[in-house]
Amino acid sequence: MNKTKYRLGIILFIVVYFVSTILLQFINGIGAGMVDYMIHSIINVAMYIVFILAFGLKKSLRFNLKSLGEGIVVGGAFTLWTVFNIFYYIIRGIKEYGTPLMETKGIIIFVIAITIGAGMGEEFLTRGVLFNFIRSAIGNTKAGIITAMIIPSMAFGLKHLGNLSGCSDPTPVYAQVIYAIGIGFLFNAVYVRCGNIWACSILHAAFDLSVMVYFCIYRNEGLEGVGSLVAEWLGYDALILKGVAITVGFFAVGLFLIRDSKLQKCIERYENEALEN
């Protein structure tokens, strides 16, 4: 019965998600600015939380310092990459511009919007709803968990196709779609290991901000030129190959994180939570 409930839940969520997306775009227009993006993100996060709670997965929202720290440690390679980006781009911004071209109020709104939109919104969507619903619909087996990791990763990558709007050269966006699939898979592996969605949310928001701090805050370019941001970040040559390389690398790391000796403990945790529900 539980599996059927979550299968129906997936269908219902997909319908509600697309209807709400269309309505929000109709009300405010596409790409209406960071304030509208923040408001949309808050509405979306609220919707994801409603689904998570309605289907008895409230434990997936729990905040625990121990598992939070475990998630950041388990995501070690990604954590180090993020820390490197933060220091590199802040130092570069200071050297080239001294102070950010974006005004202080804009910086605050930007940071809050990205934290809610990417950190919470995309994580609650892909991990909180999609991963948990798919895993519960298939079953807590190795095959079920890996399947539940792959599908949200693909959805996370394809979600970035929205950045094609107003983009003169689609190649950087295609590269972003590809490497986002790998990043999504790694986040799923971290989530399976630590069971703390807030760890993934923090890593996600910190990474996005680490890349954007120079391009969006110091140079004040905004998010309209995501394609050029990705191209400059990766380097302009062989963008697709670089995207593939990142994805292959993160898939390898993700599979290592959920190797059999570690995955069994995770399966036992999921089974115990299912019994409690």
Secondary structure, DSSP 8 states (H G I E B T S, - for coil): -HHHHHHHHHHHHHHHHHHHHHHHHHHH-TT--HHHHHHHHHHHHHHHHHHHHHTT-GGGG---HHHHHHHHHHTHHHHHHHHHHHHHHHHHHHHHHSS-SS-HHHHHHHHHHHIIIIIIIIHIIIIIIIIHHHHHHH-SSHHHHHHHHHHHHHHHHHHGGGGGTT-S--HHHHHHHHHHHHHHHHHHHHHHHH--HHHHHHHHHHHHHHHHIIIIIIS---STTHHHHHHHHH-SSSHHHHHHHHHHHHHHHHHHHT-HHHHHHHHHHHHHHHHH-
